[in-house]
């Protein structure tokens, strides 16, 4: 997952990429050699990986296939933000897809926030010190599936008039794939300056 945040005044763009904490494993990726319809992916009870699904771990909420057969892929993990803020999530895919986010760390409370017909979510407020379960599901006939999730923190507004020197801060966003908090990964900040 890449999180970008920008300040129009300074033209500094911050890009966040996922990296593991020591002992963390990242997000879980499951791959099944089946084709799943957009209707099934977007339903309020989306399909789960089968017992035969191949499981792997990744540092990134991204999957790029080299397969030439139909496939369905799940990227599953937890999102943790250390600061309450408003976010927008975006799916990037070349197949059918859906993105779900829970109101807490349980799958039972997940709701669809984006899919192939609307790749960007509406603005969502996430509370600090809370784990949020998420899953992205993608499927493509004939292989070559590409699926990734990005998040953007919205600009915050100065509500006081004590200073014109205001800096928006977010230190990291953690993503993990296990209910155990030890499996959280850290998003490290990289700066790009655009002129």
C-alpha positions as CSV (number, residue, x, y, z in Angstrom):
1,X,0.0,0.0,0.0
2,X,1.4,3.4,-0.9
3,X,0.2,6.3,1.1
4,X,0.7,9.8,-0.4
5,X,0.2,13.1,1.4
6,X,0.9,16.5,0.1
7,X,1.0,20.1,1.1
8,X,0.1,22.5,-1.6
9,X,2.2,25.3,-0.1
10,X,5.5,23.4,-0.1
11,X,5.0,21.1,-3.1
12,X,6.5,18.2,-1.1
13,X,5.0,14.8,-1.8
14,X,5.5,12.1,0.7
15,X,5.3,8.5,-0.5
16,X,5.0,5.6,2.0
17,X,6.0,2.1,1.2
18,X,5.5,-0.9,3.5
19,X,8.4,-2.4,5.4
20,X,8.4,-5.0,8.1
21,X,8.9,-4.5,11.8
22,X,11.4,-7.0,13.2
23,X,9.5,-10.3,13.3
24,X,6.7,-9.0,11.2
25,X,5.5,-10.9,8.1
26,X,3.6,-8.2,6.1
27,X,0.3,-9.0,4.4
28,X,-1.0,-12.4,3.5
29,X,-1.6,-13.1,-0.2
30,X,-3.7,-16.1,-1.3
31,X,-3.9,-17.2,-4.9
32,X,-6.5,-19.6,-6.3
33,X,-6.5,-20.8,-9.9
34,X,-10.2,-20.0,-10.4
35,X,-12.1,-17.1,-12.0
36,X,-14.5,-15.2,-9.8
37,X,-17.1,-12.8,-11.1
38,X,-17.3,-9.1,-10.2
39,X,-20.7,-9.7,-8.7
40,X,-19.2,-12.3,-6.3
41,X,-16.2,-10.1,-5.5
42,X,-18.4,-7.1,-4.7
43,X,-21.0,-8.9,-2.7
44,X,-21.5,-8.2,1.0
45,X,-20.1,-11.7,1.7
46,X,-17.2,-12.0,-0.7
47,X,-15.6,-15.4,-1.4
48,X,-12.8,-16.6,0.8
49,X,-9.7,-18.4,-0.4
50,X,-10.1,-22.1,-0.8
51,X,-8.2,-24.7,1.2
52,X,-6.1,-25.3,-2.0
53,X,-5.1,-21.6,-2.3
54,X,-1.4,-20.9,-2.4
55,X,-0.4,-18.6,0.5
56,X,2.5,-16.2,0.7
57,X,3.6,-13.1,2.5
58,X,4.5,-9.8,1.1
59,X,5.9,-6.5,2.3
60,X,3.6,-4.7,-0.1
61,X,-0.2,-4.6,-0.6
62,X,0.5,-5.5,-4.2
63,X,0.3,-8.5,-6.5
64,X,1.7,-8.9,-10.0
65,X,1.0,-12.2,-11.6
66,X,3.2,-14.1,-14.1
67,X,0.5,-16.8,-14.5
68,X,-1.2,-17.4,-17.9
69,X,-4.2,-19.1,-16.3
70,X,-7.3,-17.5,-14.7
71,X,-6.8,-16.7,-11.1
72,X,-8.3,-15.0,-8.0
73,X,-6.0,-13.3,-5.4
74,X,-6.7,-12.0,-1.9
75,X,-4.4,-9.5,-0.2
76,X,-5.4,-9.5,3.5
77,X,-4.0,-7.6,6.5
78,X,-4.5,-4.9,9.1
79,X,-4.1,-1.2,8.8
80,X,-3.0,0.9,11.8
81,X,-2.7,4.7,11.8
82,X,-1.0,6.4,14.7
83,X,-2.9,9.7,14.1
84,X,-6.6,10.2,13.5
85,X,-7.0,11.5,9.9
86,X,-9.2,11.2,6.8
87,X,-8.1,8.8,4.1
88,X,-9.1,7.8,0.6
89,X,-8.2,4.3,-0.7
90,X,-7.6,3.4,-4.4
91,X,-7.6,0.1,-6.1
92,X,-5.3,-0.4,-9.1
93,X,-6.1,-3.4,-11.1
94,X,-6.5,-4.8,-14.6
95,X,-9.2,-7.3,-13.6
96,X,-12.3,-7.6,-11.5
97,X,-11.7,-6.4,-8.0
98,X,-13.1,-5.2,-4.7
99,X,-11.6,-3.6,-1.6
100,X,-13.0,-4.1,1.9
101,X,-12.2,-2.2,5.1
102,X,-13.6,-3.1,8.6
103,X,-14.5,-0.7,11.3
104,X,-12.1,-2.6,13.6
105,X,-9.9,-5.7,13.5
106,X,-12.6,-8.2,12.7
107,X,-13.5,-9.4,9.2
108,X,-17.2,-9.6,10.2
109,X,-17.4,-5.8,10.2
110,X,-15.9,-5.2,6.8
111,X,-17.7,-3.2,4.2
112,X,-16.9,-2.7,0.5
113,X,-15.2,0.7,0.0
114,X,-14.1,0.3,-3.7
115,X,-14.4,-2.0,-6.7
116,X,-13.8,-2.2,-10.4
117,X,-16.7,0.2,-11.1
118,X,-15.5,2.8,-8.6
119,X,-11.8,2.4,-8.0
120,X,-11.6,5.1,-5.3
121,X,-13.3,5.1,-1.9
122,X,-15.1,8.0,-0.4
123,X,-13.2,9.9,2.4
124,X,-12.9,7.7,5.5
125,X,-11.9,8.8,8.9
126,X,-9.6,6.4,10.6
127,X,-8.9,6.6,14.4
128,X,-5.4,6.4,15.8
129,X,-4.3,3.4,17.8
130,X,-6.9,1.1,16.1
131,X,-6.3,-1.9,13.9
132,X,-8.5,-2.1,10.8
133,X,-8.9,-5.4,9.0
134,X,-8.7,-5.0,5.2
135,X,-8.8,-7.2,2.1
136,X,-8.4,-6.6,-1.6
137,X,-9.7,-9.3,-3.9
138,X,-8.9,-9.4,-7.6
139,X,-9.7,-11.9,-10.4
140,X,-8.7,-12.1,-14.1
141,X,-9.3,-14.5,-16.9
142,X,-6.2,-15.7,-18.7
143,X,-3.7,-14.7,-16.0
144,X,-1.6,-11.6,-15.8
145,X,-3.5,-10.1,-12.8
146,X,-2.3,-6.9,-11.3
147,X,-3.7,-5.8,-8.0
148,X,-2.6,-3.1,-5.5
149,X,-4.0,-0.8,-2.9
150,X,-3.0,2.8,-2.3
151,X,-4.1,5.2,0.4
152,X,-3.9,9.0,0.6
153,X,-4.1,11.0,3.7
154,X,-6.2,14.2,3.2
155,X,-4.9,17.6,3.9
156,X,-5.6,18.9,7.4
157,X,-6.7,22.4,8.0
158,X,-5.4,24.9,10.5
159,X,-8.2,25.7,12.9
160,X,-6.3,28.1,15.2
161,X,-4.7,31.4,14.3
162,X,-1.7,31.3,16.6
163,X,0.9,30.6,13.8
164,X,1.2,30.5,10.1
165,X,3.9,27.9,10.4
166,X,1.8,24.7,10.3
167,X,3.1,21.3,9.4
168,X,0.9,18.3,8.6
169,X,2.5,15.2,10.2
170,X,2.0,11.5,9.9
171,X,4.9,9.4,11.0
172,X,3.8,6.0,9.7
173,X,0.9,3.8,8.9
174,X,1.2,0.1,9.9
175,X,-0.2,-2.8,7.9
176,X,-0.1,-6.4,9.1
177,X,-1.7,-9.7,8.3
178,X,-2.1,-11.4,11.7
179,X,-4.4,-10.8,14.6
180,X,-1.2,-10.7,16.7
181,X,0.1,-7.0,16.8
182,X,3.6,-8.3,16.4
183,X,2.9,-8.8,12.7
184,X,2.5,-5.1,11.9
185,X,4.6,-3.6,9.2
186,X,5.7,0.0,9.1
187,X,5.4,2.4,6.2
188,X,8.6,4.3,5.8
189,X,8.5,7.8,4.4
190,X,10.3,8.8,1.2
191,X,10.2,12.3,0.0
192,X,9.9,13.6,-3.6
193,X,10.0,17.3,-4.3
194,X,8.1,18.4,-7.3
195,X,8.7,21.9,-8.8
